[in-house]
């Protein structure tokens, strides 16, 4: 039976991810980045079924079909349309993401990126910028699974994974070629925490004062030990991990509260979004280009500025972030709903 509290928490988290990408506020983005991606790892561990510990093959198959295959499918598709995107100014040699621009691909470029995508889950297109997370989830799932089978005690497995993350970060070491390192072990850590939280029947998030505490604690963390899963050091791994868990549990509490309102519009919408977070992750950058086009038309900007990622920041901070958020969430979710409606008919 599906846990609506989990789905709603994931729905809120993916909306917060899009909000952070709208560049609505520098500090607001930092605050959201403290916990929104670890939440998906935590919830994956929370939903892990013990039966898979005795049945490895079905677990591996689910991970491949549910994570690696979508990554492969959409990464190769967006790779194939790279030059088309360049011709229509979605990519350009003048604008890009934090100074990283693009060029037309030759056959050798396509081959290089395709091999990287297939073999090490890297090299995907700027339009799929958030797909780095799928590698952390996929590889982290196997590290979590092996650790769970070998180390039976949760009181050992959790500090073990966190300690390995700190060590790998300190050494700046990763498996050659496959680039598997501290980020993936950190992902496994969050998976393990979610799993243990469920199996040990912890209910910290149900405390009435917890939400206020979490809001303040995450705020403090975003000032004094700011980090993300893409950018952390061995020094701030532990405080970042703790802050991420507290922020995740706060969002989980909100999700459970909304889940109790089964007849509300918020319940239906967020529950649906939470079931199709991958669709939002895949399509929100491309969808937000529609808002950039409108800004370019209204303000007479050069068309190449369409390739500024993920938004045209100068105007996003002036209020256009609202439209970026609405379109970035609305088109992927609306398109998914429309697709499912057609299939039912």
Phi, psi and omega in degrees: 000133184286138178271108182294329178299321178294313181300317182291319177299319177293322178298316178296318183296319181289328175293319177297325177299312178298318179302316179298324180286346178282352182060038183293330181197134180297311181291322178299320178295319178297317180300312181296320183294346180289343186210345193291324178280320174303333179302319182293324177292315178303314182291329176295317176292323179298325183268001180296135181262130182301333183300334182289344178294334178256001184218080190292317187301313178300324178295314179299319180297317179297320179294317181294312182291320186276336184237304185293317182297312176300321178300312182297311184301307185283328178295317179291323178296312180291331174295317181297329182262015182303309183295324175299316178297326178292317181296329181262014172072015171290328168244154175203173178266010180246322181238162179181215181252111179051047176088352179272108181265190184224170177220168171292142180269138168270172180304320180297326178293316178301316182295316180300312181293321180298316179297318179296319179297313185289318190268331183223013176054047175222169176087011179288166187286161178301326179295343177247038184307324182284357183288350173305328183295327182297325176294316179298321179290316183293304181293319179300327179298320181285323176296317177300314184297314180296316179298319181295325180284323184275315182258102187286330185276124178294335181284351174255318185296321182294306178295331178298310181295322179293320179295319177298320179299315179298316181297312181296323178293319179297317181279348185052047186246144174212161180297124181305146180071306184283346177052049176256122184205225188298324182296321181287323177289329174294321175300317178297323177300312180296323175299316181295318179299316178298318180296312181294321179302320180286311186290330179269003175058041174287144181224039183303322185292346183276352176296133186297333181268355188294319184300315179296316177302315182296316180301318180288316183296317178296323177298317178295316180298323181291345177264315191261337177217049182300134176201168172221171177293340177272342186212098176212161178238167180299336182288320185256011179301310185294309178296325177296316180299316179296316179296319179298318180294317180295317177297321178297315181294326177295316179292326176297320178298317178296318179299318179293322178298314180291327180298334178286344180261064190298341181263001183278155177294322179300319179300309184296317182292308184292326177296319179293314179300318181296336178279341184231044180296328180297325178295320178293317178301321184286320193249356188289325178296314180295320179299321183290345175298334177297320177292319178299321177299318179296317179298316179300318181293315184292318187260003177065038181278158176295141184298333179295343179290350173301334183275003175289127185249147350276348180219171171277096195299322182305321183268333178300319181287350179266010177120345180290348178301331178299316180288322176300318180294313182299315181286320182297329176266317188296316183292312177299318181288316179297319178296322178295316180296317179297318179298315180292326178295317178297320180294324179291326181282000000 
